[in-house]
């Protein structure tokens, strides 16, 4: 019986996928997710104020982004962005621009908002 091949770290390409059984090397292309649960009757106002800030991630070095709203729960919004360097996200999230956006949407969504990192397994 042959021994199983050891896992190998792979660079996650901007497009493509990682084969099953490989370990994704953290720090090459990472995914940041920020979820918002808007308060009742304020979802549209939240979207109007927050959506213009979403594509600004590109100015801070993101490789791409998504902003979507749940069909089952229209008060639930998710902002996803793709980064090669976590420090670039910090520059975006902690910028004066985003501080202003967060102040403007305060009270329109449940607290707290906690951005969280994810490991990219596959991307098309």
Secondary structure as UniProt FT lines:
FT   STRAND          9..10
FT   STRAND          16..17
FT   TURN            20..21
FT   STRAND          23..24
FT   TURN            26..27
FT   STRAND          30..38
FT   TURN            40..41
FT   HELIX           43..54
FT   HELIX           55..60
FT   STRAND          64..69
FT   TURN            74..75
FT   STRAND          76..83
FT   HELIX           86..93
FT   HELIX           96..105
FT   TURN            106..107
FT   STRAND          116..119
FT   STRAND          122..123
//
